Amino acid sequence: MFGIINYWAFLLAGILLNITPGSDTMYILGRSISHGKQAGIVSALGIATGTLVHTIFAAIGLSVILAQSAMAFTIVKYAGAAYLIFLGVKALLSKSATNSETATLPKVSLQRIYLSGILTNVLNPKVALFFLAFLPQFIDPTYSNSTLSFLLLGLTFITTGLTWCICLAVFSARLSGYFIQNPTIKSYMDKATAFVFILLGIKLAFTKK
């Protein structure tokens, strides 16, 4: 139906891929633990929106540009790496509460968290290439409207991914209450998360097609 073949195999593969830890997972974990459940859920929504952008790009063929143009791939890659490193450095420079009596979850702009989630995902060219390579395996090459097939498969992948990410955000956010009572540990966790973002940025910068 709709030019999609082996849909259930795609669904299973998509779920397994979604639960595999990556930069998106680390972003959601970091936001949830540092800022609470609401921030974690908004982060997941941002990641899902970024994945939707990649789906649309793959459906209309824009992802082919990244696959065929070394310059385009490099520009997006370095932009994504710079953004991840920026998030890490910013987290390192932010001040953490040290008094357990006054420590609370820091207030942050949910809109900013949402946009950061989108950028973290969109500025990763490996995600674009993944969609370009993965989705066509489940589309009948003789089907005339492959754009619709891309969109339906992408929405399926987004749905399973968003479900997993929200569960991840809710459960990891429970740790934030513990960290409020243990601000020293929270400070170490914030720094660890910051270093993870920096390392992910460096890794992305040295990634090849």
Solvent accessible surface area in square Angstrom, and as a share of the most:
residue,aa,sasa,rsa
1,M,181,0.81
2,F,96,0.40
3,G,10,0.10
4,I,25,0.13
5,I,70,0.36
6,N,99,0.51
7,Y,76,0.29
8,W,189,0.66
9,A,53,0.41
10,F,1,0.00
11,L,40,0.20
12,L,110,0.55
13,A,29,0.23
14,G,2,0.02
15,I,70,0.36
16,L,97,0.48
17,L,75,0.37
18,N,25,0.13
19,I,72,0.37
20,T,83,0.48
21,P,103,0.65
22,G,35,0.33
23,S,21,0.14
24,D,35,0.18
25,T,17,0.10
26,M,55,0.24
27,Y,1,0.00
28,I,0,0.00
29,L,45,0.22
30,G,6,0.06
31,R,44,0.16
32,S,0,0.00
33,I,18,0.09
34,S,14,0.09
35,H,37,0.17
36,G,5,0.05
37,K,108,0.46
38,Q,118,0.53
39,A,2,0.02
40,G,0,0.00
41,I,50,0.26
42,V,24,0.14
43,S,0,0.00
44,A,1,0.00
45,L,72,0.36
46,G,0,0.00
47,I,10,0.05
48,A,14,0.11
49,T,39,0.23
50,G,0,0.00
51,T,13,0.07
52,L,63,0.31
53,V,39,0.22
54,H,3,0.02
55,T,0,0.00
56,I,72,0.37
57,F,72,0.30
58,A,4,0.03
59,A,11,0.09
60,I,105,0.53
61,G,29,0.28
62,L,77,0.38
63,S,2,0.01
64,V,53,0.30
65,I,93,0.47
66,L,23,0.11
67,A,41,0.31
68,Q,148,0.66
69,S,37,0.24
70,A,72,0.56
71,M,143,0.64
72,A,23,0.18
73,F,8,0.03
74,T,49,0.28
75,I,109,0.56
76,V,36,0.20
77,K,19,0.08
78,Y,113,0.43
79,A,41,0.31
80,G,3,0.03
81,A,3,0.02
82,A,61,0.47
83,Y,39,0.15
84,L,7,0.04
85,I,55,0.28
86,F,110,0.46
87,L,16,0.08
88,G,0,0.00
89,V,62,0.36
90,K,93,0.39
91,A,36,0.28
92,L,53,0.26
93,L,140,0.70
94,S,69,0.44
95,K,199,0.84
96,S,39,0.25
97,A,47,0.37
98,T,120,0.70
99,N,76,0.39
100,S,55,0.35
101,E,156,0.70
102,T,95,0.55
103,A,8,0.06
104,T,99,0.58
105,L,49,0.24
106,P,59,0.37
107,K,199,0.84
108,V,57,0.33
109,S,54,0.35
110,L,62,0.31
111,Q,131,0.58
112,R,148,0.54
113,I,2,0.01
114,Y,70,0.26
115,L,87,0.43
116,S,6,0.04
117,G,0,0.00
118,I,30,0.15
119,L,72,0.36
120,T,7,0.04
121,N,4,0.02
122,V,33,0.19
123,L,40,0.20
124,N,25,0.13
125,P,0,0.00
126,K,75,0.32
127,V,29,0.17
128,A,1,0.01
129,L,29,0.15
130,F,62,0.26
131,F,2,0.01
132,L,38,0.19
133,A,66,0.51
134,F,22,0.09
135,L,0,0.00
136,P,54,0.34
137,Q,118,0.52
138,F,22,0.09
139,I,13,0.07
140,D,45,0.23
141,P,128,0.80
142,T,117,0.68
143,Y,68,0.26
144,S,115,0.74
145,N,71,0.36
146,S,46,0.30
147,T,54,0.31
148,L,56,0.28
149,S,0,0.00
150,F,22,0.09
151,L,56,0.28
152,L,57,0.28
153,L,0,0.00
154,G,0,0.00
155,L,86,0.43
156,T,21,0.12
157,F,21,0.09
158,I,21,0.10
159,T,84,0.49
160,T,27,0.16
161,G,9,0.08
162,L,44,0.22
163,T,80,0.47
164,W,87,0.30
165,C,16,0.10
166,I,54,0.28
167,C,57,0.34
168,L,30,0.15
169,A,0,0.00
170,V,43,0.25
171,F,124,0.52
172,S,11,0.07
173,A,8,0.06
174,R,171,0.62
175,L,86,0.43
176,S,8,0.05
177,G,38,0.36
178,Y,115,0.44
179,F,11,0.05
180,I,39,0.20
181,Q,122,0.54
182,N,45,0.23
183,P,11,0.07
184,T,82,0.47
185,I,69,0.35
186,K,20,0.09
187,S,21,0.13
188,Y,146,0.56
189,M,66,0.29
190,D,23,0.12
191,K,88,0.37
192,A,49,0.38
193,T,24,0.14
194,A,0,0.00
195,F,108,0.45
196,V,42,0.24
197,F,13,0.06
198,I,29,0.15
199,L,115,0.57
200,L,36,0.18
201,G,0,0.00
202,I,76,0.38
203,K,146,0.62
204,L,12,0.06
205,A,20,0.15
206,F,161,0.67
207,T,27,0.16
208,K,170,0.72
209,K,109,0.46
